[in-house]
């Protein structure tokens, strides 16, 4: 694990108009109202809202890529659900103590029944899906050539993005606590939000993640979440994160308002920077002074990088290990090892391996469940002082990076999302810490 010299990290002095998120409160959420019954039946659950996309992926396996006008027979066809936000929640739902909710546009009821049922079956709340009647489900068609291993992707998305006015109508009764309703785990895309029940100063979600997409409303939506949270007095109790696969409009402004920013490795290396470290450092001045900036690993077995802006610390994981017999590396050192894979090729529009999404899910889980209070989210907090017993088992930033890197590597080695949390438990990630 490498740590940057203090002189390499610029002092950040932006006047961010909101309190710094206090992660310590997540360990003692006694004031939370009860959630409805299963699958979100624990009032102390971590509530994660992810805002992004939901679509289907159909893969056609061919002996060879067809010539123009040629008729071919597929050897096999597979179907799976896609979308960065949906994939992140699918993995988080596997961990105990997490209540995930998805906000995304969906097609007509007839077209979307299957994907929505799959979300429900996984325990992902669907209250905040926005119905587009008369439209189809967005679909990615992948032509996989067995002869040379190439993949050609055709993406079709007929759905309009969620406008800012729609976003405010959807969430104003959740975030404005004078009339905040409870969150239901049942499907409710065609009805108004439920009746109020939350007390004041308790946020409806502990973590809000935005899938960074080139939509005109994303900055307005992100700022609205931050502004309302500050006005309602709980900005320090909700973490806002942003995932960026490629450059988007108003990127610097988006980064300024996010507490945690995930840059894809492809984005970090496309810029005029020799390494993820220099890329993250270049964005430090534009980011919030309490933020964490990360470069996610890629399916090329490339490792991840983390910059803690308030601590002026930099950590970098090793490349993902290809050896299937590799186990969790838990010793102190300058590198982090994890599982790897042999997915070939970067893809700008569709993350075919899910490596980056698994990494984001791993960081969300590890940061919220076992991050040592005080830094980086509470550098000025004088009220919370953990006891010695509370300190035991908490994860440091480098351990959070190690956990997320190994989780990403495990996903890179398998075609589905099933069983990843169980696999992490089997190698002892949770037994010694009393979590999950």
N, C-alpha and C positions, 0 to 999 in steps of 0.2 A: 504494500500500500504506500503510495507516494503522497507526501504532504508538501504543499507549496510554501515557499518562503513568504513571510508577511509582506516583504517589499514587492512581491510580484502581483499581489492582489490589491487593486485600487480601493482607497477609502470611499465608501458610498455614502453620500450625504443628501440623498433625495428627501424632500419633505413629503412623505407619503401620508395622506390625510386619513389614516385609519390605525387603530391599535394593532399591535403585533399579535398574531394568533398565539394563544397560550395552550400548548398541547397538553399541559398537565391536567387540565380539566377533564380530558377524556378518560382519565383513570379514576374519576370520582364523580360520575354523572348521576348524583342522587336526585336531582330536581327534574329529571326527564319524565315526561308523562308516559303512561303505558302505551305500547303499540298494540294494534289489533292482533288477533290470534295468528297462528302459523301462516307463512313461514317466518315472520318477523315478530316473534313473541317475547323477546328479551328486551326490557326497557334500557339496558345498558349496552345494547348493540351499537357498533359503529355504523352510522348512517351515511352512505356514500351515494351521491347523485352524479351520474355521468351524462353529459350532454353531447350528442353526436349523431351517428348514423346506425342504421340497421338494414342489412340486406342479405340476400342469399348468394352463395357461391356454388356454381355447377362446374365441375371439372370433367372434361372429356379426355380420356386416355387413348391416344392414337399411336399406331405404329410409326407414323411419320407425319410431319406437318403437310397439309394438302396444298397442292398447286391451285391457282385461281381457276374456278370452274370445275374442280375435281370433286367427285363424290366418294366419301370414305365412310367406313363403318367403325364406330368407336369400340374399342376392346372392353371398356367399362366406363361407367359414369358415376360420380359421387356428388353428393349434395351436403352442404354445411351452411351454418349461419355465419355471417360476417359483420363487419363494422367495428372500428377500433373501440368505441365506447362500450358496445355490447360485449366484445371479447374481454375487455378489462373486468367488467362486472361478472362475467361467467366464471372467471377465475377467483375473484374475491368472494363470490357466493359459496365457494368450496370451503372457506375458512369459517370456523365457528365464531360467533359474535359479530357478524357483519350483515347489515341489511342494505342491499344494493337496490338502486332505482335508476331506470333509464328514461331519458328524455330524447326522443327522436321522431321525425316524421315517418308515418307508415302509410301503406296503401289502403285500399278499401277493405272492409271487414272480410269479404270473401277471399281476397287475395292474401291477406295478412294473417289469417287465422292460425296457420301452422307455426310461423315464426313467433307469434305472440304466445301461443300455447307452450312452446319450448322455453320461452323466458319464464313463464309462470312455473313450469315444472322445475326449473333450476332455482326458484326462489327469488327471482329478480322482479321487483315491483314495476308494474306497467301503467301506473296511474297517469304518467306524464308523457305517454305516447300521443302524438298529434295525428289524427286521422285525415287522410286525403282521399275522400270518396271518389270513386271512378278511376283511381290510379292503380298501377301495378306495384309490386314489391321491387325495389331496386335490385338488380342482379348483375353479378360478374360471371362471365363465361370464360373458363380457362381451357385452352387447348394445350394439352401436355403431350409432347413428342417423346415417345420411348426411345427412339433411335439416337437422338442427340441430347435429350433431356431439356430441350427448350420449352418455355412456357409463353404463350401468347394470351393476353387478357383483353377481353372486350367488356367494357363496363357500361351499363345502362341504368340511369337514375332519372325517372320521370317526375320525381317529387319536388315541389318547391320547398326551399329551406324554411325553417321556422322564423317568421318575421319578429322584430323586436316587440311589436304590439301584441302579437300572439304569446310571446314569451312572458311578458308582464302579466297578461290576463291569466296565464297558466299558473304562475307562481306567486302572485301578489298576496293571495290568501295564505300561502305557506310562510312567506318571509316577513310579512307585516303582522306582528304578533298580536295586535289588538283584535285581529280576526283570523288568526292562524288555525287552520284545521289540522286534524290528525292525518297521518299518512296511512292509506289503506293498501293492503297487499293484493287486492283484487283488481281486475282489469276495468278501467273506467275512462277509456279514451273518448267515449261519446257522451259523457255527462259532465256537469259542473263539479268543481272541487267539493269535497265533503264539508260538513259543518265544522265550526271552530271547536278547538279543545286545548291548544297549547297555552301554558302560562307565559308571562312576559320574560324576556331576556333568555329564552332557551331557543337556540336555532333549530330549524327543522332538519338540518343536515350537519354533520360534522365535517364532511369533505365534499366539495363540489369540483368535479373535473370537467374541463372543456376539451373536447376533441378539436384541435386547431384545424379549421377548414377555411377556404377562401370565400367566406360569406360576408355580406355587408353588415349583418346584424351581430356578429360575434363580439366585437368590441363593446357595443351598446349593451349586450346581454351580460357580459362579464362585469362591466362597470356598474350595472344596475344591481347585481348581486352584492358587490362590494359596498356600494353606497347605502343600500337598504340595510345591510348587516350592520354598518356603522351607525346609521340613524336609530336602529332598534337596540343598539347597545350590546351586540354580541359579535362584533367583527373579530374579537380576539378568540372566539370559540368556534370559528369555521375556517377551514383551510381551503383556499381556491388554487387549483392547479391547472396547468395548460400543457397540452401535448402538441408539439409542432413537428410534422413530418417534412414540411417544405416551407419556403417563404410564403407568408400570407400578408394581406393588406394590414397596415397598422401594427406590424409585428412588434416594433419597439414599444408602442403604447400598451399593447397586450401584456408584454413582459413586465412592464412597470407595475401593473395591478395584480399580478399573480404572486402567490407565496412560494409555489414550487413550479418550476418550468422544466419540461422534458423535451429536449431536442433530439431528433433522430440522428443517428451517427451519419447517415447520408447527408443530412442538412449541414452538420458540423464540418464535414470534409469537403462539401461542395464550395464552401466559402473560401476566402483567400487566407486560410490559416493552415499551418503545418500540422496541427494536432488538435484534438478535442480540448486540451487544456487552454491553448491560445484562443480558441473559439469561445469557450465559456468566460475567460477573462475579459474578452472584448465586450461581452454583454453585462458585465458586473455593474458598471456605472449606470446603465439604463434600468437595472432591476431594483426591486424593493430592497432596502438595507437589511432586512431579516430573511431574505429568500435563500432557497437552495436551487442551484442550476445543475442540470444533469444532461449528459449525452448518453442515450440508450445504446445497448449493444446491438449489433446487426447479425443477420443470419450467416455472415461470412466468418463467424466465430470471433468477431472483434469484441473486445471488452467494453465496459462502461466507464464513465467518468462522472465525478461529483465535485461541485464547488460550493462550499458553504460561505456565503458572502459575509455574514457577520463575524464568523470565526476566522476568515481568511485562510481556510484550509482546503486543500485539494486532494482528492483520493481518486485512484484509477485502478480498475480491476484488470486482471489478466485476460487474455483471449479465452473464449469459451473452449473447454477441453473436449476434444472429439472422442476420447477413449470412453466407451460405454461403461467401463468398470470404475470410472472416476467417482470419488465420493466427496462429500462436503469438506472443504478446507477450513478449519476452524482456528488455526494457530495464528499468532501475530506475525506480521511480515509486511513486505512491500507490495505484494500482489495478492489478488483474490482468485481462487480457482473455482470452477463450477462445471456443470455439464455443458456439452457443446452439441454441435450438429453439423451436417454437411449440406445444408440448403445452399443452392447455388444462385447467384445473381441478386442484385439489388432491384427493387421494384418501387417506383416512386408513388404510384397510385394505390397499390394494394400490398400490404405486408403479408406475404404468403406464408411466412413461417410463424408469425405471431410472437417473435422474440421480443420486439420492443414493447408490445402490449403486455406481455407477461412480466417484463421488467417493471413497467409502470404499476401494475397491480401489486407486485412484490414490494415496491417502495411505499405505496400507499398503506399497505398492511403493516409493514415493519415500522414506518415512521409514526403511525398513529397508535400502535399498540405498545411499543416498548422504547420509544425515543427518550433518552435521558432529559428530564426537564431542565430548563435554564438556557440552553442553546439548541438550535438557532432561533427557535420561535419565541423565547422569552428572555432575551438578553437584558431587559430592564425590569424583570419581574422580581419584586421584593417580598411578595406575599406567600409564595409557595416554596417550601423547603422540604424536599423529600427526606424521609427517615432512612436509616441504614437499611432496614428491611425492604423499603420501597425501592431503594437503589439496586438491590440484588436482582439480577436477571434482566435489567433494562438493556436495550440494545444501543450501542454507540453508532454514530453515523457510518463508520467503516463496516460494522456488522450489518447494518441495514443494506448497504451496498452489496455486501457479500451474499446476503439472503436473496436479494432481488436478482443478482447475477446468476446465482445457481438456479433459481426458479426459471429465469429466461432460458438458460441453457437446457433445462429439462424440457421445456416446451419446444425448443428448437429440434429436439431429437424425436419428437412424436407428432403425428398428424392431427391429433385431437387435443382438446383441453381437459378431458376427463382425467381424474386421478392425480392431478399435479400437487394439490395440497396434501393428499395422503402420502405421496412419494416423499415430500419434504419432511413429513412427520416420521416416516420410516427410518430416515437417516439421523434422527435425533434432534431436529431443529427446535422442537417444542417441549420435549420431555424435561429438559434441564431448566426451562424458563417458566414453566407453569402457564403457558398460553396455548391458545387453540383448544 
